[in-house]
Amino acid sequence: MFNSILLQAAQGGQSMMPMLLMMVAIFAIMYFFMIRPQQKQRKEIQKFQNELQEGTKVVTGGGIYGTVHKIDIQNGTVEVKIAKDVIITVDKGYVFKDMASTGLQK
């Protein structure tokens, strides 16, 4: 495919500049609409996880809703209270903001 494009450009006497500009434009569009928003979202999640406090309502990566009971910084785990006298230990990286309790559902 690339060879046929080169042959067409050579035969027509056209330069490769418009094609190069189009490829750069496509990459820029992909960056601003796909890659950059994902990076921003990941930074927000990491900020939330680093600022966790006891009593914060969270949801785990497995979909379990609860409240932060205790944070173990050394092990990187969080104890989440999901019911009366029921506490589970979850890796800190799998604890996310409970959007249902804030009223900010998407």
C-alpha positions in Angstrom: 0.0 0.0 0.0 2.7 2.4 1.0 4.6 1.6 -2.2 1.6 2.4 -4.4 1.3 5.7 -2.6 4.9 6.5 -3.3 4.5 5.5 -7.0 1.4 7.8 -7.3 3.3 10.7 -5.7 6.3 10.2 -7.9 4.2 9.9 -11.1 2.1 12.9 -10.3 5.0 15.0 -9.3 3.3 15.8 -6.0 5.2 16.1 -2.8 4.6 14.0 0.3 4.1 17.1 2.4 0.2 17.0 2.4 0.2 13.4 3.4 2.7 14.0 6.2 0.6 16.9 7.5 -2.5 14.8 7.4 -0.8 12.1 9.4 0.4 14.6 12.0 -3.1 16.1 12.2 -4.6 12.6 12.8 -2.1 11.9 15.6 -2.8 15.3 17.2 -6.6 14.6 17.1 -6.1 11.2 18.7 -3.9 12.6 21.4 -6.3 15.4 22.4 -9.5 13.3 22.2 -8.3 10.0 23.5 -4.9 9.9 25.2 -4.9 13.2 27.2 -8.4 12.7 28.8 -7.4 9.2 29.9 -4.2 10.6 31.5 -6.1 13.3 33.3 -8.7 10.8 34.6 -6.0 8.5 35.9 -4.3 11.4 37.7 -7.6 12.3 39.4 -8.1 8.7 40.5 -4.6 8.5 41.9 -5.1 11.8 43.8 -8.3 10.5 45.3 -6.6 7.2 46.4 -3.7 9.2 47.9 -6.1 11.4 49.9 -8.3 8.7 51.2 -9.6 9.2 54.8 -11.6 7.1 57.2 -15.3 7.5 56.6 -15.1 8.1 52.9 -17.7 6.3 50.8 -16.0 4.2 48.1 -16.6 1.5 45.6 -14.1 -1.3 45.0 -12.9 -2.5 41.6 -15.2 -5.5 42.1 -18.3 -3.3 42.5 -18.6 -3.5 46.3 -19.8 -0.3 48.0 -18.7 0.6 51.4 -17.0 3.1 53.7 -13.3 3.3 54.5 -12.7 1.9 57.9 -8.9 1.9 58.1 -5.9 2.7 55.8 -2.7 0.7 56.0 -0.1 2.9 54.2 2.8 0.4 54.6 1.0 -2.5 52.9 -1.0 -0.2 50.5 -4.3 -1.7 51.6 -7.6 -0.3 52.7 -10.1 -1.9 55.1 -13.6 -1.2 53.8 -16.7 -1.7 55.9 -19.5 -3.1 53.7 -22.1 -4.0 56.4 -22.4 -4.0 60.1 -19.4 -5.9 61.5 -18.3 -6.9 58.0 -14.9 -5.4 56.9 -12.9 -6.5 53.9 -9.3 -5.6 53.0 -8.8 -4.3 49.5 -5.7 -3.1 47.6 -5.6 0.7 47.6 -5.4 0.7 43.8 -8.8 -0.9 43.5 -10.7 1.7 45.6 -12.6 4.4 43.7 -14.9 7.3 44.5 -18.5 6.4 45.1 -20.2 8.5 42.5 -23.7 7.4 43.6 -23.3 9.0 47.0 -22.1 12.3 45.6 -25.0 12.6 43.1 -22.5 13.1 40.2 -23.4 10.0 38.2 -22.6 10.0 34.6 
